[in-house]
Amino acid sequence: MSTNPPRRTAVQVVRDILGVLIGCVSFPFLVMAGHQWFAQMGVSEMPAGSAQDSPEAWLAFMEGLSTWELLSSSVAHIGGTFLAACLAMLLAGSRKRFPGIILGVFGLIGGVMNAFMLPGQPLWLVVLDVALYLPAGCLAGSTILALKAWVA
């Protein structure tokens, strides 16, 4: 008797692709929503110009942030990654965590880009931020798979 796993249908593959695409599109909006939520809680105002236009203003801004304000940005990034991965997993037809992991990688790429673009971030914040994207995607994948199994 063959122990080959069942083949995936075209519908499952399309659902996986759409789930990942919709998760990738929703990711920046979810991160922005997280930043807005924390901004409502008293996080300092950012400089008007971009970090490339006025690096001195951004450096002074980053140095003036409290630990709470620095951590709130990481929570927004990791939370956005987790929610985007959950959305991808809910839409996906896969019985594996791959869509969640792909969103974790997408978040990781964005986090690395953010680390290079914004001057003055403490090293501990960059390490914490970058280290949590993949676990957030994996946790979202496992959570949604468990939820799908429980509901089914």
N, C-alpha and C positions, 0 to 999 in steps of 0.2 A: 504494500500500500504506500502511496506517495505521501510525503509530509510537506509538500510544497505549500506555501501560503496562498490563500486565494488571490486571484489577480484583481487589481484595482480597475474599476470601470472608468470610462471616459468622464462620466458625470463627477465622480470623486476627484479626479485629477483637475477638472475645471473648477470645482468648488475649492480645492486647495489653492489653486492659482488666484482665484478671485478673493479668497479669504486673505491671502498674503498681500495682494494689491490693495485691498480696502484697508487692511491694517496699516500698511505703509503710508497710505494717503491720510489716514486718521491720526497717525502718530504725532505729527507736528501740532495738530490742533489740540490733541489731548495734553501735550506738554505745555502749550500756550495757556490752556484752561487751568492747568496746575499752577503755572506762574501767576495767573490772574487771581486765583483763589488765595495764594499766599500774599500777593500784593494787597489784597483786601485786609490782611491781618497785620499790616504795618511794615512791610518790607520796604526798604529805602527806594527812592526814585532812581532809575537808571539815567546815565548821561544821555543827552539828546542825540549826539552823533554816534556813528558806529565805532567799533573798537579799532577798525582800520583807519578811520578818519581822525580820531582823537585818542590815541593810545594812552596819553598822559591822564586824560580825564577818566578813562576806564581803569587805569592802574590805581588812581586815587580812590575811585568808587569801590573797587574790590578790596582795597586795604581798609576802607571804612566800614565794611560790612561786619556784623556780629556773626558769631558761630551759628546762631539760629537762622539768620538770613542765608548764610552759605548752605546750611543743611536743607533749608526749604527748597532751594533750587534743585538739589539732588533728589529730594522727594518728588518734585514735579517731573523730573526726567525719568526716574525709575517708575513712578506711578503711571506716566504716559506710556512707557514701554510695556508695562504689565497690562494696562487696559487695551492697548492696541493688539497685543498678543492674544488676549482673551477674545477680542472681537474676531481676529483671524481664525482662532481655534473654533469659535462658535459657527463660523461660516464654512469652515473646511470640512471635507468629507473624510479626511484622514483619521485613522485610529492611532496615529503616532503624534509625537510632540513637534514634528518638523515645522509646521507653520509658526508655532510659538518661538521656536529656536531661531527661525529666520528673522522674526521681528526683534528678537534679542540682539542678533547680529546687526540689524538695521539701526537699532538704538545705540549699539556700541560704536558703529561708524560715526553716527551723529555726535556721540559723546567725545570721541577722539578729535573730531573736527572742532568741537566747542572748546576743548582743552587747548588747541593750537591757536584758535582765533581770539580768545579772551585773555588778555594779559593780566597778571597779578593774582591768579587763582592759587591758593595754597596747594602744595603738593598732596597733602592728605586728602583734600577735597577731590582732586583730579583722580587719585587712586581709588577712592571710595566710589566715586561716580562711575568710572570706567569698569570697576570690578563687579558692579551689580546689574549691568544690563543683561548679560546672558542668564544669570540665575533668575532674573525677573521673567524672561521669556520662557525658560524651562518651567518655572513655578506656574505660570499662566497655562502652559500646555498641560501640565499634570492636573491642575485644578479643573480645567474644562473637560479633560478626558474623564476624570472621576465623576464630574457632574453629569456628563452624557451617559456614563455607565449606570449611574444611580437612577437617572430619569428613565432609561430604557428598560 
